[in-house]
Amino acid sequence: MSFLSYTESVDRLLSLDTGRVRVEKVALPDALGRMLAEHIVADEDYPRHPTASMDGYAIVAADQSQGAIALSRSDNPAGSDGREAVRSGMAVKTFTGAKMPEGADTLIPIENVTVENGAIRIDTPVREGFSVRPVGESYFEGEILIPAGTAIGYAEIGVMAGLNRVMIPVARRPRVGVLSTGSEILDLGERERTDSQIRSSNNYTLAALAQSAGAEVVQLGTAEDDRQSITAAFENALECSDIVVSTGGVSVGDYDFVKDVVPALGATVIFKGVRMKPGQHVMVAQRGNQFILALPGFAYSSTVTFILYALPLIRKMLGRDPGHTIVEATLAEPFNKRSNKSEFTTCNLRLSEGKYLVDFEEKKAASSAVLTNMLDNAALMITDESDGPLDAGTVVRVIRLDRL
């Protein structure tokens, strides 16, 4: 079997055509956490006219040198049309958010004046334009306020509400079907029949990762280790999924049927086998506009390979940058690389005096089944095929798992 390098496998993955981002419109309150599918562009200047940014008196700045300024009998609250114009020697009491009266160029705060005999006396002058929001202070007509591909958060919701956007164009969530294979797998709550059975965790771990990335998840259960069951499970998965993710059955054992079933269903294998640890038997295939990712069965292996291969596909289908957040960090202790493959090793990543440091405290150098290594805000250190043992002080690349 010919194995690809990790770099070549990623190049093949990212070259896959996932089609145009599919768009749907949702009500503004339901857009939180979704990926914006089109630019949000301002359709007018905001504010449209000079606006008071605090409570005070609208005046002509040059009048502050006078002894007293006559006070208009009418007030100018927020929401009024602000029709009364201000001329030299005159002040209009104006409140936060109100349109500035025509002719006024400055708002002097209430606490800066003394009111007496129908006039104001300036106690503390201010500069011209003080507390006046100019036209377009927030944005101008035609300005892109939120670019397509943005994850919609609280600020985006607020800005779009201010623009009176009721229905928001968002990327349709790709549907990820998660399937476990293995006669030894027990689902949650299922009673153990033999002491060789193990609890299903992969499907829940991968579902959580997919949902965190913005996908919709379909839990497809567990298929027994026989060709007929696995074929039926994949046929069912392809009926309802944009991306089918399976765990187990991709190695070279007598009961590893997935690697044979997938191409038999008409899927083209993009690659099978990568010189990496963990997860060397990972397989990626495509059938039409659907994708199949057959991952190893061990918990750590399936989680790492999902991060490396499934998350970029999900991001592409959402119109996001498919790349991982990778930082450079310095080894705080020596690292003994265990193979001549690309390795992805859980580590602790911390920031010290402006530099990232990596250590492996409480991380077990164990098999590909140890998922607990990914607890406590872990990160993934990348070492290449050509790397050997690394000394403390070596600069390495690290995938931040807190920004998936």
C-alpha positions as CSV (number, residue, x, y, z in Angstrom):
1,M,0.0,0.0,0.0
2,S,1.4,3.4,-1.0
3,F,0.9,6.0,1.8
4,L,0.9,9.8,1.1
5,S,2.7,12.4,3.1
6,Y,0.5,14.5,5.4
7,T,1.2,17.6,3.3
8,E,0.1,15.9,0.1
9,S,-3.0,14.5,1.8
10,V,-4.0,18.0,2.9
11,D,-3.3,19.4,-0.6
12,R,-5.7,16.8,-2.1
13,L,-8.3,17.5,0.5
14,L,-8.3,21.3,0.0
15,S,-8.4,20.9,-3.8
16,L,-11.8,19.1,-3.5
17,D,-14.6,21.1,-5.0
18,T,-17.3,21.6,-2.4
19,G,-19.4,23.7,-4.7
20,R,-20.8,27.1,-4.0
21,V,-21.8,28.0,-0.4
22,R,-25.5,27.2,-0.1
23,V,-27.5,30.0,1.3
24,E,-30.6,30.2,3.4
25,K,-32.3,33.1,5.2
26,V,-33.1,33.0,8.9
27,A,-34.7,35.5,11.2
28,L,-32.2,37.8,12.9
29,P,-32.5,36.2,16.4
30,D,-31.8,32.8,14.9
31,A,-28.7,34.0,13.1
32,L,-26.5,33.9,16.3
33,G,-23.6,31.5,15.7
34,R,-24.3,31.1,12.0
35,M,-21.9,32.0,9.2
36,L,-22.8,35.1,7.2
37,A,-23.2,34.2,3.5
38,E,-23.3,37.7,2.0
39,H,-21.7,41.0,2.8
40,I,-23.7,43.3,5.1
41,V,-23.5,46.7,3.4
42,A,-24.7,50.0,4.9
43,D,-27.6,51.5,2.8
44,E,-27.2,55.0,4.4
45,D,-24.9,57.1,6.5
46,Y,-25.2,56.7,10.2
47,P,-26.0,58.9,11.8
48,R,-27.7,60.6,9.0
49,H,-27.4,64.1,10.6
50,P,-25.3,65.6,13.4
51,T,-26.5,64.1,16.7
52,A,-26.1,64.9,20.4
53,S,-24.0,62.4,22.2
54,M,-25.0,63.6,25.7
55,D,-27.4,65.9,27.5
56,G,-26.6,69.6,27.2
57,Y,-27.2,72.8,25.3
58,A,-26.9,73.2,21.5
59,I,-25.0,76.4,20.8
60,V,-22.7,78.1,18.4
61,A,-19.2,77.5,19.8
62,A,-18.0,81.1,19.2
63,D,-20.8,82.3,21.6
64,Q,-19.0,80.9,24.6
65,S,-17.0,84.1,25.0
66,Q,-20.2,86.0,25.6
67,G,-21.5,86.6,29.1
68,A,-24.8,84.9,28.7
69,I,-26.7,83.0,26.0
70,A,-30.4,83.2,25.7
71,L,-32.2,79.9,26.3
72,S,-35.0,78.8,24.0
73,R,-38.2,77.9,25.7
74,S,-38.5,74.6,23.8
75,D,-36.5,71.5,24.4
76,N,-35.0,69.1,21.8
77,P,-35.5,65.5,23.0
78,A,-34.4,62.4,21.2
79,G,-36.8,61.5,18.4
80,S,-38.0,65.1,17.8
81,D,-37.6,66.6,14.3
82,G,-35.2,69.3,15.7
83,R,-36.9,72.0,13.6
84,E,-35.9,75.0,15.7
85,A,-32.7,76.5,14.3
86,V,-30.0,78.0,16.5
87,R,-28.6,81.4,15.7
88,S,-25.8,83.2,17.4
89,G,-26.6,84.2,21.0
90,M,-29.1,81.4,21.4
91,A,-29.1,77.9,23.1
92,V,-31.5,75.0,22.8
93,K,-31.6,72.3,25.6
94,T,-30.9,69.1,23.7
95,F,-30.8,65.5,24.9
96,T,-28.7,62.4,24.1
97,G,-29.5,61.0,20.7
98,A,-31.4,64.1,19.5
99,K,-30.7,65.6,16.1
100,M,-28.7,68.7,16.5
101,P,-30.6,71.9,15.6
102,E,-29.7,73.6,12.4
103,G,-27.0,76.3,13.0
104,A,-25.6,74.7,16.2
105,D,-22.1,73.3,16.0
106,T,-21.4,72.3,19.6
107,L,-23.2,70.7,22.6
108,I,-22.1,72.0,25.9
109,P,-22.8,69.7,28.8
110,I,-25.4,70.6,31.4
111,E,-22.8,70.5,34.2
112,N,-20.7,73.1,32.4
113,V,-23.2,75.9,32.6
114,T,-25.3,77.8,35.1
115,V,-29.0,78.5,34.2
116,E,-30.4,81.8,35.4
117,N,-33.0,84.3,34.2
118,G,-33.8,82.4,31.0
119,A,-30.2,82.2,29.9
120,I,-27.1,80.0,30.4
121,R,-23.7,81.3,31.6
122,I,-20.7,79.2,30.5
123,D,-18.7,78.1,33.5
124,T,-16.4,75.7,31.6
125,P,-16.0,76.2,27.8
126,V,-15.6,73.3,25.4
127,R,-14.1,73.0,21.9
128,E,-16.1,73.4,18.8
129,G,-17.9,70.2,17.9
130,F,-17.9,68.9,21.4
131,S,-20.3,66.0,22.0
132,V,-21.7,66.1,18.5
133,R,-21.7,62.9,16.5
134,P,-20.9,63.8,12.9
135,V,-22.7,62.4,9.9
136,G,-21.3,58.9,9.2
137,E,-19.5,58.6,12.5
138,S,-20.6,54.9,12.7
139,Y,-20.6,54.2,9.0
140,F,-21.1,55.6,5.5
141,E,-23.5,54.4,2.8
142,G,-21.9,51.6,0.8
143,E,-19.5,50.6,3.5
144,I,-19.1,46.8,4.0
145,L,-19.8,46.5,7.7
146,I,-19.7,42.7,8.1
147,P,-18.0,40.6,5.5
148,A,-19.3,37.3,4.2
149,G,-17.8,34.4,6.1
150,T,-18.1,36.1,9.5
151,A,-19.4,34.0,12.5
152,I,-22.3,36.0,13.7
153,G,-22.0,37.1,17.3
154,Y,-23.7,39.6,19.6
155,A,-22.0,42.6,17.9
156,E,-23.1,41.5,14.4
157,I,-26.6,40.9,15.7
158,G,-26.7,44.5,17.1
159,V,-25.4,46.1,14.0
160,M,-27.8,44.2,11.7
161,A,-30.7,45.2,14.0
162,G,-29.6,48.8,13.7
163,L,-29.8,48.3,9.9
164,N,-33.3,46.9,10.2
165,R,-32.2,43.6,8.7
166,V,-35.0,41.1,9.5
167,M,-33.9,38.1,7.5
168,I,-30.2,37.3,7.4
169,P,-28.5,35.3,4.6
170,V,-26.4,32.6,6.2
171,A,-24.5,29.5,4.9
172,R,-26.6,26.4,5.1
173,R,-25.1,24.1,7.7
174,P,-23.5,21.1,6.0
175,R,-25.1,17.9,7.3
176,V,-22.5,15.5,8.9
177,G,-23.6,12.0,9.4
178,V,-21.6,10.2,12.1
179,L,-21.4,6.4,12.0
180,S,-19.5,4.0,14.3
181,T,-18.6,0.5,13.1
182,G,-17.6,-2.4,15.3
183,S,-19.4,-5.4,16.9
184,E,-17.8,-4.5,20.2
185,I,-19.4,-1.1,20.4
186,L,-22.0,-0.3,23.1
187,D,-24.1,2.8,22.9
188,L,-24.9,5.0,25.9
189,G,-27.2,3.2,28.3
190,E,-26.9,-0.2,26.6
191,R,-26.2,-3.1,28.9
192,E,-22.8,-4.8,28.6
193,R,-23.1,-8.4,27.4
194,T,-19.4,-9.4,27.5
195,D,-16.4,-7.8,29.2
196,S,-14.8,-7.2,25.8
197,Q,-17.3,-4.6,24.8
198,I,-16.5,-0.9,24.9
199,R,-18.6,2.2,25.2
200,S,-19.3,4.3,22.1
201,S,-17.6,7.6,22.5
202,N,-16.3,8.5,19.0
203,N,-19.7,9.4,17.6
204,Y,-20.4,11.8,20.5
205,T,-16.9,13.3,20.4
206,L,-17.0,13.9,16.6
207,A,-20.6,15.2,16.7
208,A,-19.5,17.8,19.3
209,L,-16.6,18.9,17.1
210,A,-18.8,19.1,14.0
211,Q,-21.5,21.1,15.8
212,S,-18.8,23.5,17.2
213,A,-17.6,24.1,13.7
214,G,-21.1,25.0,12.6
215,A,-22.4,21.8,11.0
216,E,-25.7,20.0,11.6
217,V,-25.2,16.4,12.9
218,V,-27.1,13.3,12.2
219,Q,-26.2,10.4,14.6
220,L,-26.4,7.2,12.6
221,G,-25.7,4.7,15.3
222,T,-23.4,1.6,15.1
223,A,-22.9,-1.0,12.3
224,E,-21.9,-4.5,13.1
225,D,-18.6,-5.8,11.6
226,D,-20.0,-7.5,8.6
227,R,-20.1,-6.3,5.0
228,Q,-23.9,-6.3,4.7
229,S,-24.5,-4.2,7.8
230,I,-21.8,-1.7,6.9
231,T,-23.0,-1.4,3.3
232,A,-26.6,-0.8,4.6
233,A,-25.3,1.8,7.1
234,F,-23.4,3.7,4.5
235,E,-26.3,3.7,2.0
236,N,-28.5,5.1,4.7
237,A,-25.8,7.7,5.7
238,L,-25.5,8.9,2.1
239,E,-29.3,9.4,1.9
240,C,-29.1,12.2,4.5
241,S,-25.6,13.6,4.7
242,D,-23.3,16.0,2.9
243,I,-20.3,14.5,4.8
244,V,-20.4,10.9,6.1
245,V,-17.9,10.3,8.9
246,S,-17.3,6.7,10.0
247,T,-15.0,5.3,12.7
248,G,-13.4,1.9,12.5
249,G,-13.0,-0.7,9.8
250,V,-10.4,1.1,7.7
251,S,-7.3,-0.9,8.6
252,V,-6.1,-4.2,7.1
253,G,-7.8,-6.7,9.4
254,D,-10.2,-9.4,8.3
255,Y,-13.1,-7.5,9.7
256,D,-12.2,-4.1,8.3
257,F,-14.8,-3.8,5.6
258,V,-15.2,0.0,5.3
259,K,-12.3,0.4,2.9
260,D,-13.9,-2.0,0.5
261,V,-17.6,-1.0,0.9
262,V,-17.0,2.7,0.2
263,P,-15.6,2.3,-3.4
264,A,-18.2,-0.4,-4.0
265,L,-20.9,2.3,-3.4
266,G,-19.6,4.4,-6.3
267,A,-17.3,6.7,-4.3
268,T,-13.9,7.8,-5.7
269,V,-11.1,7.4,-3.2
270,I,-9.2,10.6,-3.0
271,F,-6.6,9.0,-0.7
272,K,-6.2,6.1,1.6
273,G,-3.3,5.9,4.0
274,V,-1.1,8.8,5.3
275,R,2.3,8.7,6.8
276,M,1.1,10.2,10.1
277,K,0.6,9.2,13.7
278,P,-2.1,8.8,14.8
279,G,-4.5,7.8,12.1
280,Q,-2.4,6.4,9.2
281,H,-5.2,4.4,7.7
282,V,-7.5,7.4,7.2
283,M,-9.5,7.4,4.0
284,V,-11.2,10.3,2.2
285,A,-13.6,9.6,-0.7
286,Q,-16.1,11.5,-2.8
287,R,-19.4,10.6,-4.5
288,G,-20.9,13.4,-6.5
289,N,-21.2,16.4,-4.1
290,Q,-20.9,14.2,-1.0
291,F,-17.8,13.3,0.9
292,I,-16.9,10.2,3.0
293,L,-14.3,10.3,5.7
294,A,-13.4,6.9,7.1
295,L,-11.4,7.4,10.3
296,P,-9.7,4.9,12.6
297,G,-11.6,3.5,15.5
298,F,-9.4,4.5,18.4
299,A,-10.7,7.5,20.2
300,Y,-7.6,9.7,20.0
301,S,-7.0,8.8,16.4
302,S,-10.5,9.5,15.2
303,T,-10.6,12.8,17.1
304,V,-7.3,14.0,15.6
305,T,-8.0,12.9,12.1
306,F,-11.5,14.5,12.3
307,I,-9.8,17.8,13.3
308,L,-7.3,17.5,10.5
309,Y,-9.6,16.4,7.7
310,A,-13.3,16.9,8.5
311,L,-13.1,20.4,10.0
312,P,-11.4,21.9,6.9
313,L,-14.2,20.4,4.7
314,I,-16.9,21.8,7.0
315,R,-15.3,25.2,6.9
316,K,-15.0,25.2,3.1
317,M,-18.7,24.3,2.8
318,L,-19.5,27.3,5.2
319,G,-17.4,29.7,3.2
320,R,-14.8,30.0,5.9
321,D,-11.0,29.7,5.6
322,P,-10.4,26.0,5.9
323,G,-7.0,26.3,7.6
324,H,-6.3,25.7,11.3
325,T,-5.0,28.3,13.7
326,I,-1.3,27.4,13.9
327,V,1.2,29.3,16.1
328,E,4.9,28.9,16.7
329,A,6.0,27.9,20.1
330,T,9.2,26.9,22.0
331,L,9.6,23.5,23.6
332,A,10.0,23.9,27.3
333,E,11.3,20.4,27.6
334,P,12.9,17.8,25.2
335,F,10.6,15.8,23.0
336,N,11.3,12.2,21.9
337,K,9.7,11.7,18.5
338,R,8.6,8.0,18.2
339,S,8.3,7.5,14.5
340,N,9.5,8.6,11.0
341,K,6.0,9.9,10.2
342,S,4.3,13.2,10.7
343,E,3.1,13.2,14.3
344,F,0.4,15.1,16.1
345,T,1.0,15.1,19.8
346,T,-1.2,16.6,22.5
347,C,0.6,19.2,24.5
348,N,0.1,22.1,26.9
349,L,0.3,25.5,25.3
350,R,0.9,28.6,27.4
351,L,1.9,32.2,26.9
352,S,4.9,33.5,28.9
353,E,6.4,36.9,28.4
354,G,4.8,37.3,25.0
355,K,6.0,33.8,23.7
356,Y,4.2,30.5,23.4
357,L,5.7,27.6,25.3
358,V,5.0,23.9,25.0
359,D,5.3,21.2,27.6
360,F,3.8,17.7,28.1
361,E,3.0,17.8,31.8
362,E,0.4,15.1,32.7
363,K,0.1,14.1,29.0
364,K,0.6,10.3,28.7
365,A,2.9,8.9,26.0
366,A,0.4,6.2,25.3
367,S,-1.6,4.5,22.5
368,S,-4.0,6.1,20.1
369,A,-6.9,5.2,22.4
370,V,-6.1,7.8,25.1
371,L,-8.6,10.6,24.6
372,T,-8.0,12.0,28.1
373,N,-4.8,13.6,26.7
374,M,-7.1,16.1,25.0
375,L,-8.6,17.4,28.3
376,D,-7.5,20.7,30.0
377,N,-7.3,23.0,26.9
378,A,-4.8,20.8,25.1
379,A,-3.2,21.8,21.8
380,L,-1.7,19.6,19.0
381,M,2.1,19.9,18.3
382,I,3.1,19.1,14.7
383,T,6.3,17.3,13.9
384,D,7.3,16.4,10.4
385,E,8.6,13.1,8.9
386,S,12.1,14.4,8.8
387,D,12.1,15.5,12.5
388,G,14.0,13.4,15.1
389,P,14.3,13.9,18.8
390,L,13.9,17.7,19.6
391,D,15.8,19.6,22.3
392,A,14.3,22.0,24.7
393,G,14.3,25.4,23.1
394,T,13.3,24.1,19.6
395,V,10.6,26.1,17.9
396,V,7.7,24.0,16.8
397,R,4.3,24.5,15.1
398,V,1.2,24.0,17.2
399,I,-2.5,23.8,16.3
400,R,-4.6,25.7,18.7
401,L,-7.6,23.5,19.6
402,D,-9.4,26.4,21.4
403,R,-10.0,28.1,18.0
404,L,-11.5,25.3,15.9
